[in-house]
Amino acid sequence: MLVIAHRGNLECGLENSWTAFRQAVAHGCHRIELDVLFSRDNHPFVIHDENLLRLTGIDANLDELPTKEVEKITLLNGEKIPRLEEVVDHFAPQISLNVELKSQRADHAHQVGSLFATRQDLPTLIFSSFYVEPLVALRERHPTLSRAVLWGRDTWHCATPAHIGPQVFMEKVGARIIHPETQWVNASFMDRARFHGWQVFPWISKSAEEKNPDEIWTQLKTLGVDGLCTNFPLRLQKWLKKRNQP
């Protein structure tokens, strides 16, 4: 079961920061999940919240600020907000990256795809989203880039029954990787995933995971998921090592 550091190693650094990413690599995580939003002039930055207050102390929206202004802002840990291309340049040679596109806009997906589609020196680089539009855009313009569907309670806004929604979404965007919220992952879901040849990497909120991590991790490992986007990568690594001991 792969250990995917949610927004970096949150046990050692502020989310989506250079420190959190470096600590994920240093502690042997298999993959880093990171979030991407865009400035007013459409430059991709690595940050989770559109409003910057929680992570920088500045009450402003990223998409209202030009790139030059964003580059002057520091996170609460004193570091600059990372630019996506700098993060990929630095970390892609060392570790797999899962880039969540938080924008619904197809042109944003085109822009990100064009940054990386022609590169040959990257290991596994996955682009994921809760939205159909950016993943369809990547499929059409940059089909060689790996795409992943993020799935949660509010993902599918149509009349499609929830239990077949993931299959419809996966087929529409041409993805073979799915990141479902853990509450969706049961034996029936895993049977369908295996039938369709999907890779399954669930995600979970920090508040939900910290309530009873042992129970959650045991269930996911027993079901045979391919990995977990975890908020506690160090604890999960120790848990897996203990479970794998003879």
Buried (B, 14 or more C-beta within 10 A) or exposed (E): BBBBBBBBBBBBBBBBBBBBBBBBBEBEBBBBBBBBBBBBEEBBBBBBBBBBEEBBEEEBBBBEBEBEBBBEBEBEEEBBBBBBBEBBBBBBEBBBBBBBBBBEBBEBBBBBBEBBBEEEEBEEBBBBBBBBBBBBBBBEBBEEBBBBBBBBEEBBEEEEEEEEBBBBBBEEBEBEBBBBBBEBBEEEBBEBBEEEEBBBBBBBEBEBBEEEBEEBBEBBBEBEBBBBBBBBBBBBBEBBEEEEEE
